[in-house]
């Protein structure tokens, strides 16, 4: 099965979560999309939020923080989902990095 790497950002503030209307799917969803070549997952999540909502956000850190100088650490997603995508086009899967921002 073909797999695509994606990133999704749940924009949270004051107890509310921002969703936008996904026209093709006909449902409310958090901002997200495909990770571009040479892009890190957290960068993709923040880019998708900006493109889809106009908001500039920052990643809310998750997971443990371990002290070391090298190599650099990327922001850890809250979880990574494997989602079946039926189409349009050929069925495939998304390996979706989930962040809170």
VOPAGU-2260 file (C-alpha; in pm, 1 decimal, decimal comma):
REM VOPAGU-2260
SITE   aa  ch    i         X         Y         Z
SITE  UNK   A    0       0,0       0,0       0,0
SITE  UNK   A    1     124,2     349,9     -85,8
SITE  UNK   A    2     193,2     565,4     219,9
SITE  UNK   A    3     215,9     946,1     243,0
SITE  UNK   A    4     360,0    1140,1     536,4
SITE  UNK   A    5     122,0    1406,5     668,0
SITE  UNK   A    6      95,2    1645,1     963,4
SITE  UNK   A    7    -214,9    1767,4    1144,8
SITE  UNK   A    8    -237,3    2052,9    1395,5
SITE  UNK   A    9    -508,7    2088,4    1656,8
SITE  UNK   A   10    -519,8    2463,1    1726,0
SITE  UNK   A   11    -626,0    2497,2    2090,1
SITE  UNK   A   12    -685,2    2808,7    2298,7
SITE  UNK   A   13    -898,2    2888,0    2604,5
SITE  UNK   A   14   -1062,0    2545,9    2600,6
SITE  UNK   A   15   -1163,3    2566,6    2232,2
SITE  UNK   A   16   -1032,4    2378,0    1927,7
SITE  UNK   A   17   -1030,7    2537,1    1582,4
SITE  UNK   A   18   -1169,4    2331,6    1293,3
SITE  UNK   A   19   -1224,6    2429,6     930,9
SITE  UNK   A   20   -1468,6    2298,7     672,0
SITE  UNK   A   21   -1307,3    2048,7     433,3
SITE  UNK   A   22   -1502,8    2097,3     109,5
SITE  UNK   A   23   -1407,2    1772,0     -62,9
SITE  UNK   A   24   -1480,3    1555,2     242,2
SITE  UNK   A   25   -1778,2    1761,7     357,2
SITE  UNK   A   26   -1678,8    1766,3     722,6
SITE  UNK   A   27   -1510,1    1976,6     990,9
SITE  UNK   A   28   -1141,6    1894,9    1036,6
SITE  UNK   A   29    -827,1    2034,2    1197,2
SITE  UNK   A   30    -573,4    2195,7     962,8
SITE  UNK   A   31    -329,5    1953,2     806,9
SITE  UNK   A   32    -183,5    1807,4     492,8
SITE  UNK   A   33     108,1    1641,5     322,0
SITE  UNK   A   34     464,6    1697,1     440,6
SITE  UNK   A   35     666,0    1852,6     159,0
SITE  UNK   A   36    1011,1    1739,7      48,2
SITE  UNK   A   37    1282,9    1849,5     294,1
SITE  UNK   A   38    1019,9    1967,2     545,7
SITE  UNK   A   39    1005,9    1848,3     905,7
SITE  UNK   A   40     668,0    1725,6    1036,5
SITE  UNK   A   41     624,9    2012,8    1287,1
SITE  UNK   A   42     711,7    2266,3    1015,1
SITE  UNK   A   43     446,0    2109,7     792,8
SITE  UNK   A   44     185,9    2130,8    1070,5
SITE  UNK   A   45     257,3    2501,1    1127,1
SITE  UNK   A   46     260,4    2573,0     751,6
SITE  UNK   A   47     -74,9    2401,1     706,2
SITE  UNK   A   48    -227,5    2605,5     990,5
SITE  UNK   A   49    -102,4    2926,7     828,4
SITE  UNK   A   50    -223,3    2827,5     479,2
SITE  UNK   A   51    -565,3    2706,6     592,7
SITE  UNK   A   52    -646,5    2958,8     866,4
SITE  UNK   A   53    -406,3    3253,7     836,2
SITE  UNK   A   54    -291,2    3197,9    1196,2
SITE  UNK   A   55      72,0    3192,7    1306,0
SITE  UNK   A   56     105,2    2932,9    1581,9
SITE  UNK   A   57     368,2    2747,9    1778,7
SITE  UNK   A   58     395,9    2381,7    1873,2
SITE  UNK   A   59     287,3    2293,6    2227,3
SITE  UNK   A   60     569,2    2066,8    2350,3
SITE  UNK   A   61     477,0    1708,4    2433,8
SITE  UNK   A   62     673,9    1417,0    2568,8
SITE  UNK   A   63     975,8    1411,5    2792,0
SITE  UNK   A   64    1260,8    1655,3    2762,6
SITE  UNK   A   65    1602,6    1492,3    2773,2
SITE  UNK   A   66    1908,9    1710,4    2813,1
SITE  UNK   A   67    2177,5    1671,8    2546,5
SITE  UNK   A   68    2341,6    1912,4    2305,1
SITE  UNK   A   69    2368,6    1699,6    1990,8
SITE  UNK   A   70    2199,9    1594,6    1774,3
SITE  UNK   A   71    1913,5    1843,5    1754,2
SITE  UNK   A   72    1571,0    1717,7    1858,6
SITE  UNK   A   73    1255,5    1774,4    1657,6
SITE  UNK   A   74     928,2    1854,6    1835,0
SITE  UNK   A   75     763,1    1523,2    1912,6
SITE  UNK   A   76     409,4    1470,0    1788,5
SITE  UNK   A   77     146,1    1381,1    2046,6
SITE  UNK   A   78      84,1    1064,8    1844,6
SITE  UNK   A   79     125,3     927,9    1492,8
SITE  UNK   A   80    -181,6     780,3    1321,5
SITE  UNK   A   81    -204,0     538,8    1027,1
SITE  UNK   A   82    -514,9     644,6     832,9
SITE  UNK   A   83    -674,1     463,2     537,0
SITE  UNK   A   84    -752,7     709,2     256,2
SITE  UNK   A   85    -996,6     563,2      -0,7
SITE  UNK   A   86    -949,8     830,4    -269,5
SITE  UNK   A   87    -989,1    1021,8    -490,2
SITE  UNK   A   88    -732,2     837,6    -695,0
SITE  UNK   A   89    -561,5     525,1    -574,1
SITE  UNK   A   90    -638,6     416,2    -216,7
SITE  UNK   A   91    -344,2     488,3      11,6
SITE  UNK   A   92    -253,4     552,8     374,1
SITE  UNK   A   93    -144,9     863,1     561,9
SITE  UNK   A   94     119,2     840,6     832,9
SITE  UNK   A   95     -17,0    1142,1    1019,7
SITE  UNK   A   96     192,3    1329,8    1277,9
SITE  UNK   A   97     -50,0    1490,0    1525,4
SITE  UNK   A   98      47,1    1813,1    1705,9
SITE  UNK   A   99    -125,0    2055,1    1941,5
SITE  UNK   A  100     -45,7    2416,8    1858,3
